[in-house]
Amino acid sequence: MTPLRVLRILGFAAGFFVAFTASQAATAARSGGETIPGIHYAIGALSIFFLLGAWATEQTQGPDQNVRKDMLWGLGSGGLAIFANRLLS
């Protein structure tokens, strides 16, 4: 894996994490501290699907699909980071 792919994956993961965290903070501010209960479980499940899709794409697609693969790896990793952050906080 090239350094460019690693940076792209980290960028997608960080972007997803920051966007979701900001969205949840805005929702909590607007509704008096309430967000959707259990949303982190849904994000965790969705992340597993993203990671499975990334693995399958790695196995079946060539290097021309690297951006798509990196996006799937990044979204899956970012989602798992969101899930872990919610569990640990």
Protein Blocks (a to p, Z undefined) as FASTA:
>chain_A
ZZklmmmmmmmmmmmmmmmmmmmmmmmmmnoopacehklmmmmmmmmmmmmmmmmmmmmm
cfklmmmmmmmmmmmmmmmmmmmmmmmZZ
